[in-house]
Amino acid sequence: MPYELFIALRYLKAKRKQVMISVITVIAIAAVAAGVAALITVLAMMTGFRQEFQTKILSGTAHLNLGHQSREPLTDYREMVERLDKLPHIRSASATLYDRVLITGSNQTEGAILKGVDMTVPPAQNEVFQFATEGDPRLLAEPEREPDSEVKIDRIFVGRGLAATVGLKVGDIATITSPQGHLTPMGMAPRIRDFRVAGIFSTGLNDYDEAWAYISLQAAQRLTGSQDVAEMIQMKVDDVDNVQAISEEVIAAVGSDYQVQTWQELNAPIYSALSYEKYVSGIALLIVIGIAALNIITVLIMIVLEKQRDIAILKAMGATRRGVMWLFMLQGLMIGAVGTVIGVIAGAGFCHFANLYHWIKLPAGAYALDYLPFHLNVTDVTVVVVTALVISFLSTLYPSWNAARITPVEGLRYE
């Protein structure tokens, strides 16, 4: 063992006459541990919230949206879907129609976004099947024939929050009023149609559940009077983080007359805010670790003052300035390392159990999540550990340099 490390360990373990130095050493370790644990916890919280939020959004929305640059309806959407399905990174493609409507139930009338979905898409890739909590989504594919009548009525799936607000249950009639008008002897009038509630869905995102409803693409075409057209083609990809490159492949396949919007572009404000908050929180907590490292400077300065006689004897025996500096640097690094290890264990342990048992509940309806998730990221933990050790090392430079300047004559003058 190098003598510098041996003496540094001895200074840390030995019983000192000045108890205050031992107390400050423990405080320094605790301060570094608290700063590291807090930084790991906050970064895990921000990462978890972002990932869970992203998962919920992507489960109900497309990764890529393809539409005409002039916003004209897509008349050849079937051919385009077949072409897009053949691209290597596209898991599924389907046409859709959107319409802002009024939906009326037994209680009241509310505004809603009506989405026409392609029921020919496999159930595993159709969001209606993923979110359905009541009813059978397959019923959307075929209109229901009214008893003792030749009249057929289309079916609808309504969000849980929207159904509760307007007063709808499975089997009820929902009256849809579309602003897509049609010509009557009295002039233009809105289209009004009745739909049978085939089921209720819940995405876990209140903004969706309180404002969205699903019908089949054909039913949406009949409601809007838009004939056999689609508004856009939605795609699921195999790598959600590589959507920008995949969107370029899509444009190359369909032509420059079309434009593609990625899920990142559609949700840019939310993700920018989350990323900004993570970085700001990280910087604030790094300052906390920096303040904690000041305790290391205090400990080392007090030890240098106490050990001037020892330093003088070591130098008289042949110890170099570099050796003395390393002695105190190692001592400070060990304080920082012990605090960092304790902080990592404490932070990781809290994140694990808080995520496992949902310790921190969130108000219902206020957020997209029911609890605060904590997802540890190896990169984040590594950055925190390295940063804490670097700050601890920098804290040792001034006291170590002062110790190295002590000469044998000065150290032993009053002995």
C-alpha positions in Angstrom: 0.0 0.0 0.0 1.4 3.5 -0.9 2.3 5.4 2.3 0.0 8.3 1.2 -3.0 6.0 1.2 -2.0 4.3 4.5 -1.6 7.6 6.3 -4.8 9.0 4.8 -6.8 6.0 6.1 -5.1 6.3 9.5 -6.1 10.0 9.7 -9.7 9.1 8.9 -10.0 6.2 11.3 -7.8 7.4 14.2 -9.4 8.9 17.3 -8.6 12.6 17.3 -8.1 14.8 20.2 -10.3 17.4 18.4 -13.7 15.8 18.3 -15.0 18.6 16.1 -13.0 17.4 13.1 -14.6 14.0 13.4 -18.0 15.6 13.6 -17.4 17.8 10.5 -16.1 14.7 8.6 -19.4 12.9 9.3 -21.3 16.0 8.3 -19.3 16.3 5.1 -20.0 12.7 4.2 -23.7 13.2 5.0 -23.9 16.4 2.9 -22.4 14.8 -0.1 -24.6 11.7 0.3 -27.7 13.9 0.6 -26.8 15.9 -2.5 -26.1 12.8 -4.6 -29.3 11.1 -3.4 -31.4 14.2 -4.1 -29.9 14.6 -7.6 -30.5 10.9 -8.5 -34.0 11.0 -7.2 -35.0 14.2 -9.1 -33.4 12.9 -12.4 -35.1 9.6 -12.0 -38.4 11.3 -11.4 -38.1 13.6 -14.4 -37.0 10.6 -16.6 -39.9 8.5 -15.3 -42.5 11.1 -15.8 -41.3 11.8 -19.3 -41.1 8.1 -20.3 -44.5 7.2 -18.8 -46.1 10.3 -20.4 -44.6 9.4 -23.7 -45.8 5.8 -23.5 -49.4 6.9 -22.8 -49.3 9.5 -25.6 -47.8 7.1 -28.2 -50.2 4.3 -27.2 -53.1 6.4 -28.4 -51.6 8.5 -31.2 -49.7 7.8 -34.4 -45.9 8.1 -34.6 -46.2 9.7 -38.1 -49.1 11.6 -39.7 -49.1 11.8 -43.5 -51.3 14.4 -45.3 -51.4 16.5 -48.5 -49.5 19.8 -48.3 -52.6 21.6 -49.6 -54.7 19.8 -47.0 -56.8 18.2 -49.7 -58.6 14.9 -49.0 -56.7 11.7 -49.9 -58.6 10.0 -52.6 -56.1 7.2 -53.3 -55.5 6.4 -49.6 -55.9 2.6 -50.1 -53.0 2.5 -52.6 -50.9 4.7 -50.4 -51.5 2.5 -47.3 -50.4 -0.5 -49.3 -47.3 1.3 -50.4 -46.4 2.5 -46.9 -46.9 -0.9 -45.4 -44.1 -2.2 -47.5 -41.5 0.2 -46.1 -39.0 -1.5 -43.7 -39.6 0.6 -40.6 -43.4 1.0 -40.8 -45.2 -1.5 -38.5 -48.7 -0.4 -39.6 -50.4 2.3 -41.7 -54.1 3.2 -41.7 -56.3 6.0 -43.1 -58.4 8.2 -40.8 -60.8 11.1 -40.7 -61.3 13.7 -38.0 -64.3 15.8 -37.3 -65.2 18.3 -34.6 -68.7 17.6 -33.6 -71.3 18.1 -30.9 -72.4 14.9 -29.0 -75.7 14.7 -27.2 -76.6 12.2 -24.5 -79.3 12.0 -21.8 -77.6 14.8 -19.7 -76.3 17.5 -22.0 -74.4 18.3 -25.2 -70.6 18.6 -25.4 -68.0 19.3 -28.0 -66.0 16.3 -29.1 -63.4 15.2 -31.6 -64.7 12.3 -33.6 -62.1 10.0 -35.2 -62.9 7.6 -38.0 -60.6 4.6 -37.7 -59.8 1.9 -40.3 -61.3 -1.3 -38.9 -59.3 -3.4 -41.4 -56.1 -2.8 -39.4 -55.2 -5.8 -37.2 -56.6 -5.4 -33.6 -53.1 -5.4 -32.1 -52.3 -2.2 -34.0 -55.7 -0.5 -33.6 -55.9 1.9 -30.6 -59.6 1.2 -30.1 -58.9 -2.4 -29.1 -56.1 -1.3 -26.7 -58.3 1.1 -24.8 -61.7 -0.5 -24.8 -63.0 -1.1 -21.3 -66.6 -1.9 -22.1 -68.1 -3.3 -25.3 -66.6 -5.0 -28.3 -64.7 -2.7 -30.8 -65.3 -5.1 -33.6 -68.9 -3.9 -33.6 -67.7 -0.6 -35.1 -67.0 -2.3 -38.5 -70.7 -3.0 -39.2 -73.8 -0.7 -38.7 -76.6 -2.1 -36.5 -80.0 -2.8 -38.1 -82.9 -1.4 -36.2 -85.5 -3.9 -35.1 -88.4 -4.2 -37.5 -86.8 -1.8 -39.9 -84.4 -1.6 -42.8 -82.7 1.4 -41.3 -79.1 0.9 -40.2 -77.4 2.9 -37.4 -73.7 3.3 -37.1 -71.9 2.5 -33.8 -69.6 4.6 -31.7 -67.1 4.2 -28.9 -67.0 7.1 -26.4 -64.3 8.2 -23.9 -65.1 7.4 -20.3 -65.0 11.0 -19.2 -67.1 12.2 -22.2 -69.7 9.5 -21.6 -70.0 10.5 -18.0 -70.4 14.1 -18.8 -73.1 13.8 -21.5 -74.8 10.8 -19.9 -74.1 7.8 -22.2 -73.9 4.1 -21.5 -73.3 1.1 -23.7 -76.5 0.6 -25.7 -77.6 4.2 -25.6 -78.2 6.5 -28.6 -75.7 9.3 -29.0 -76.8 12.2 -31.3 -73.9 13.6 -33.3 -74.1 17.1 -34.9 -71.4 17.7 -37.5 -70.6 21.2 -38.8 -70.0 19.6 -42.3 -73.3 21.0 -43.6 -75.5 19.7 -46.4 -77.9 21.6 -48.7 -81.6 21.6 -47.8 -84.6 23.6 -49.2 -84.0 26.0 -46.3 -80.3 26.4 -47.1 -77.2 24.8 -45.5 -77.8 22.8 -42.4 -75.6 20.7 -40.1 -75.5 17.0 -40.5 -77.2 15.2 -37.5 -77.0 11.4 -37.1 -77.7 9.0 -34.3 -75.1 6.4 -33.3 -75.5 3.4 -31.0 -72.9 3.4 -28.2 -71.0 0.1 -28.7 -68.6 0.7 -25.9 -66.5 2.9 -23.6 -62.8 3.4 -23.8 -60.2 4.8 -21.3 -56.7 5.8 -22.3 -55.6 7.1 -18.9 -55.2 10.6 -20.3 -58.1 12.8 -19.2 -57.7 15.2 -22.1 -58.5 12.3 -24.5 -61.1 10.5 -22.4 -63.1 13.7 -21.9 -63.2 14.8 -25.6 -62.7 11.9 -28.0 -64.9 9.3 -29.6 -64.3 6.6 -32.3 -66.3 5.5 -35.2 -65.4 3.5 -38.3 -63.8 5.3 -41.3 -66.9 4.4 -43.4 -69.2 5.9 -40.8 -67.1 9.1 -40.7 -67.3 9.3 -44.4 -71.1 9.0 -44.3 -71.4 11.6 -41.5 -69.2 14.2 -43.2 -70.5 13.4 -46.7 -66.9 13.2 -47.9 -67.4 10.1 -50.0 -64.5 7.6 -50.2 -61.7 9.8 -49.0 -59.4 10.1 -45.9 -57.9 13.1 -44.2 -54.6 11.6 -43.4 -52.7 8.3 -43.0 -51.3 7.5 -39.6 -48.3 5.2 -39.1 -46.7 3.2 -36.3 -43.0 2.7 -36.6 -40.5 0.3 -35.1 -38.3 3.0 -33.5 -40.1 6.0 -32.0 -36.8 7.8 -31.5 -35.9 7.6 -35.1 -39.1 9.1 -36.6 -37.3 12.0 -38.3 -35.2 9.7 -40.5 -38.2 7.4 -41.1 -40.4 10.4 -42.2 -37.8 11.2 -44.9 -38.1 7.6 -46.2 -41.9 8.1 -46.2 -41.7 11.3 -48.2 -39.3 9.6 -50.7 -41.9 6.8 -51.2 -45.0 9.0 -51.7 -43.6 12.2 -53.2 -42.9 15.8 -52.3 -46.6 16.8 -52.6 -47.2 15.4 -49.1 -46.0 16.3 -45.7 -45.3 14.3 -42.6 -45.6 15.3 -38.9 -43.9 13.3 -36.3 -45.1 12.7 -32.8 -42.2 14.7 -31.5 -43.3 17.8 -33.5 -46.9 17.4 -32.4 -45.9 17.3 -28.7 -42.9 19.6 -28.9 -44.0 22.1 -26.3 -44.6 19.4 -23.7 -41.3 17.6 -24.2 -39.3 20.8 -24.4 -40.8 21.9 -21.0 -40.0 18.5 -19.4 -36.4 18.5 -20.8 -35.9 22.1 -19.6 -37.2 21.3 -16.2 -34.9 18.3 -15.9 -31.8 20.3 -16.8 -32.7 23.2 -14.5 -33.4 20.8 -11.6 -30.1 19.1 -12.3 -28.1 22.3 -12.2 -29.8 23.4 -9.0 -28.9 20.1 -7.3 -25.3 20.2 -8.6 -25.0 23.5 -6.7 -26.2 21.6 -3.6 -23.4 19.0 -4.1 -20.9 21.9 -4.6 -22.0 23.5 -1.3 -21.7 20.1 0.4 -18.1 19.8 -1.0 -17.2 23.0 0.9 -17.4 20.8 4.0 -14.6 18.7 2.6 -12.5 21.8 2.3 -13.2 22.7 5.9 -12.3 19.2 7.2 -9.0 19.1 5.3 -8.0 22.6 6.4 -8.6 21.7 10.0 -6.7 18.4 9.6 -3.8 20.3 8.0 -3.7 22.7 10.9 -3.8 19.8 13.4 -1.2 17.6 11.6 1.5 20.3 10.9 3.9 18.4 13.1 3.2 15.1 11.3 3.7 16.8 7.9 7.0 18.3 9.0 8.3 14.9 10.2 7.2 13.2 7.0 9.1 15.9 5.0 12.2 15.5 7.2 12.0 11.8 6.4 12.0 12.4 2.7 8.4 12.9 1.7 7.9 15.1 -1.4 5.5 17.9 -1.9 3.6 15.7 -4.3 3.4 12.9 -1.8 2.0 15.3 0.9 -0.5 16.7 -1.6 -1.6 13.1 -2.6 -2.0 12.3 1.1 -4.7 15.0 1.7 -6.2 14.6 -1.8 -6.8 10.9 -1.1 -8.4 11.8 2.3 -10.8 14.3 0.7 -11.6 11.9 -2.2 -12.4 9.1 0.3 -14.8 11.4 2.1 -16.4 12.3 -1.3 -16.4 8.6 -2.4 -18.1 7.3 0.8 -20.7 10.1 0.6 -21.3 9.3 -3.1 -21.7 5.6 -2.5 -24.2 6.2 0.4 -26.0 8.7 -1.8 -26.3 6.4 -4.7 -27.6 3.5 -2.5 -30.1 5.9 -0.7 -31.3 7.5 -4.0 -31.6 4.2 -5.9 -33.3 2.5 -3.0 -35.9 5.3 -2.6 -36.6 5.4 -6.4 -37.0 1.6 -6.4 -39.5 1.4 -3.6 -41.3 4.6 -4.5 -41.9 3.3 -8.0 -42.8 -0.2 -6.8 -45.3 0.8 -4.2 -46.5 4.1 -5.8 -45.6 6.1 -2.7 -46.3 9.5 -4.3 -49.8 9.7 -5.6 -50.9 12.4 -8.0 -54.3 14.2 -7.9 -56.9 12.4 -10.1 -57.5 14.4 -13.3 -54.7 16.9 -12.7 -52.0 14.8 -14.5 -51.9 12.1 -17.1 -50.5 9.7 -14.4 -52.0 8.4 -11.2 -48.6 8.4 -9.4 -45.1 9.8 -9.7 -42.9 7.3 -11.5 -39.1 7.0 -10.8 -37.0 5.5 -13.6 -33.3 5.2 -12.9 -31.1 5.8 -15.9 -27.6 4.3 -15.9 -26.3 7.4 -17.8 -27.8 9.8 -15.3 -26.4 7.8 -12.3 -22.9 7.7 -13.9 -22.9 11.4 -14.6 -24.0 12.2 -11.0 -21.2 9.9 -9.6 -18.5 11.3 -11.8 -19.6 14.9 -11.1 -19.7 14.3 -7.3 -16.2 12.8 -7.4 -14.8 15.6 -9.6 -16.2 18.2 -7.2 -14.8 16.3 -4.3 -11.4 16.2 -5.9 -11.4 19.9 -6.7 -12.3 20.6 -3.1 -9.0 18.9 -2.0 -6.7 21.1 -4.1 -6.4 24.2 -1.9 -5.9 22.4 1.5 -3.5 19.9 -0.1 -1.5 22.6 -1.7 -1.3 24.4 1.7 -0.1 21.2 3.4 2.6 20.7 0.7 4.0 24.2 1.4 4.7 23.4 5.1 8.5 23.1 5.7 10.0 20.9 8.4 11.5 24.0 10.2 8.1 25.7 10.3 6.2 22.6 11.4 8.6 21.8 14.3 9.5 25.3 15.4 7.3 25.3 18.5 7.6 21.6 19.4 
